[in-house]
C-alpha cells in the first residue's frame, strides 16, 4: 500500500486495516483518516476494546462458536433441539442462520473449509470434535451447512463420508432452494436462509 506521506503512524494503521477482508486500499485509507479525525477519547476507547478482545473472546469448547462464556449460550440453552446439529464454516454463518428464525437445533463450527492449497486439512478444522459429538445417541440429524462454494462442497462431501463410516444411522441433509452456487451464508438474507433450511434435502450416506 502506497505510503500517505510523512505520517508513518497512520501508514502503519492503514496497512493493518488493508489486511482485513473486504477492505481495499482506498477503504483502508479512508478509515485511517476517519480514525484520526475522531475525538481522542473515542479513538482511545476503540484501542482499549481491541486490546482486550483476544482475552475476552474464546471458542466454545463444545461447538466452537466464538463466545465470552464457555460453553456458549447456544450450548447452554435448554430450549435448543439437541437432536439436530447444523455444521457451519464460521461463527458468522451460525449467527446468520439463527437470525433466519427457522433453526432451533445446535451448531458446530468447523473454523473454515478444507483448502489444501492454503494448507488447511482435516487437522486444522474441528472435524475430530464433530465426530466425537456424533457418537451421542441424542443426535438424529446433521445439516452440512457449509457454503455452496467449491471448498464448501468439498468439505461437505468429505464430512458425509466420515459420518457415514460411523454407522450411527444419523440422517444427513444439505440446504436446498434459495442458495446460489458460490454464495456466502453471511450475505444471504433471512428469508432465503429460512427457505433453504425448511427445504433441506437428505444426503446419501454412501
C-alpha positions in Angstrom: 0.0 0.0 0.0 1.4 3.4 -1.0 2.6 5.5 2.0 0.5 8.6 2.8 3.4 10.9 3.2 5.2 11.9 6.4 2.7 10.0 8.6 4.4 6.7 9.5 2.0 6.0 12.3 -1.0 6.5 10.1 0.6 4.5 7.4 1.0 1.6 9.8 -2.7 1.7 10.8 -3.8 1.9 7.1 -1.6 -1.1 6.3 -3.2 -3.2 9.0 -6.7 -2.1 8.0 -5.9 -3.1 4.5 -5.3 -6.7 5.6 -8.9 -7.1 6.8 -11.3 -9.0 4.5 -13.2 -6.8 2.1 -11.1 -3.7 2.8 -9.2 -2.4 -0.2 -6.5 0.3 -0.3 -9.0 3.2 -0.7 -11.3 1.9 2.1 -8.3 1.4 4.4 -7.0 4.9 3.7 -10.5 6.4 4.3 -10.9 4.5 7.5 -7.4 5.6 8.7 -8.1 9.3 8.1 -11.6 8.9 9.7 -10.0 7.4 12.9 -7.5 10.3 13.3 -10.4 12.8 12.8 -12.4 11.3 15.7 -12.2 12.8 19.2 -9.2 11.4 21.1 -11.4 9.7 23.7 -13.2 7.7 21.1 -10.0 6.5 19.5 -8.6 5.5 22.8 -11.8 3.7 23.7 -11.6 1.7 20.4 -7.9 0.9 21.1 -8.8 -0.3 24.6 -11.5 -2.6 23.3 -9.3 -4.0 20.6 -6.5 -4.6 23.1 -8.7 -6.8 25.4 -10.6 -8.5 22.6 -8.3 -11.6 22.3 -8.6 -12.2 26.1 -12.4 -11.7 26.1 -13.4 -13.8 23.1 -12.8 -17.6 23.2 -14.1 -20.6 21.2 -16.8 -22.6 22.8 -15.3 -26.0 24.0 -18.5 -27.8 22.8 -19.4 -26.3 19.4 -16.5 -23.9 18.5 -18.7 -20.8 18.4 -17.0 -17.5 19.3 -18.2 -16.6 22.8 -17.4 -14.8 26.0 -18.7 -17.6 28.1 -17.8 -21.3 27.8 -19.9 -23.2 27.0 -21.7 -20.7 24.8 -25.3 -19.5 25.1 -26.5 -21.9 22.3 -25.0 -25.0 24.0 -26.3 -24.0 27.4 -29.9 -23.1 26.3 -32.4 -25.8 27.4 -34.7 -24.8 24.6 -32.4 -25.9 21.7 -33.2 -29.2 19.9 -30.0 -31.2 20.5 -31.1 -33.9 18.1 -30.2 -31.7 15.2 -26.6 -30.4 14.6 -26.0 -27.7 12.0 -22.4 -27.7 10.8 -21.1 -24.4 9.6 -17.8 -22.9 8.5 -17.6 -19.9 10.8 -19.5 -18.4 13.8 -20.9 -15.6 11.5 -22.6 -18.3 9.4 -24.3 -19.7 12.5 -25.5 -16.3 13.5 -26.9 -15.7 10.0 -28.8 -19.0 10.3 -30.0 -18.1 13.8 -31.4 -14.7 12.5 -33.5 -16.5 10.0 -35.6 -17.9 12.8 -36.0 -21.2 11.1 -33.5 -23.3 13.0 -33.8 -24.3 16.7 -31.1 -27.0 16.9 -27.5 -26.7 17.9 -24.4 -25.7 15.9 -20.9 -27.0 15.2 -18.4 -24.5 13.9 -15.6 -26.1 11.8 -13.4 -23.0 11.7 -13.1 -22.9 7.9 -13.1 -25.3 5.0 -10.7 -27.8 3.5 -8.3 -26.0 1.3 -5.1 -28.0 0.5 -3.5 -25.1 -1.4 -3.8 -22.9 1.7 -2.5 -25.7 4.0 -5.9 -26.3 5.5 -6.6 -30.0 6.0 -8.8 -32.0 8.4 -6.4 -31.5 11.3 -6.8 -27.7 11.0 -10.6 -27.9 11.3 -12.8 -29.0 14.2 -13.7 -32.3 12.4 -12.4 -34.6 15.2 -14.6 -32.8 17.7 -17.6 -33.1 15.4 -17.2 -36.9 15.1 -16.9 -37.2 18.8 -20.2 -35.3 19.3 -21.9 -37.5 16.8 -21.3 -40.6 18.9 -24.1 -39.4 21.1 -27.4 -41.3 20.7 -29.1 -37.9 21.2 -28.2 -36.7 17.7 -30.5 -37.8 14.9 -29.7 -35.3 12.0 -26.7 -33.4 10.8 -27.2 -30.5 8.4 -24.0 -29.9 6.5 -24.4 -26.1 6.0 -21.1 -25.2 4.5 -21.2 -22.5 1.9 -22.1 -23.6 -1.7 -18.6 -22.8 -2.9 -16.0 -25.3 -4.3 -14.3 -25.5 -0.9 -17.6 -25.7 0.9 -19.0 -28.5 -1.3 -15.7 -30.5 -1.0 -15.8 -30.2 2.8 -19.4 -31.3 2.9 -18.6 -34.3 0.7 -15.6 -35.2 3.0 -17.8 -35.0 6.1 -20.5 -37.0 4.5 -18.1 -39.9 4.0 -16.7 -39.7 7.5 -20.1 -39.5 9.2 -21.4 -42.5 7.1 -18.4 -44.5 8.3 -19.5 -44.0 11.9 -22.6 -46.2 11.1 -24.7 -44.3 13.6 -27.7 -44.0 11.3 -27.6 -40.2 11.6 -29.6 -38.5 8.8 -27.5 -36.1 6.7 -29.0 -33.1 4.9 -27.9 -30.1 2.9 -29.6 -26.7 2.4 -31.8 -26.7 -0.7 -33.5 -24.0 -2.6 -32.5 -20.4 -2.5 -28.7 -20.5 -2.0 -26.8 -19.6 -5.2 -23.7 -21.6 -6.2 -20.7 -19.7 -4.9 -22.7 -17.7 -2.4 -22.0 -17.0 1.2 -24.3 -17.6 4.1 -23.2 -14.4 5.8 -24.6 -12.3 3.0 -27.8 -14.2 2.4 -31.0 -12.6 3.6 -33.0 -14.3 6.4 -36.0 -15.3 4.2 -33.7 -17.1 1.7 -31.9 -18.9 4.5 -35.2 -19.9 6.2 -36.4 -21.3 2.9 -33.1 -23.2 2.4 -33.4 -24.7 5.9 -37.0 -25.6 5.6 -36.5 -27.3 2.2 -33.2 -29.0 3.1 -32.6 -32.3 1.3 -31.3 -35.6 2.6 -27.8 -36.5 1.5 -26.8 -40.1 0.5 -24.8 -41.7 3.3 -22.7 -43.7 0.9 
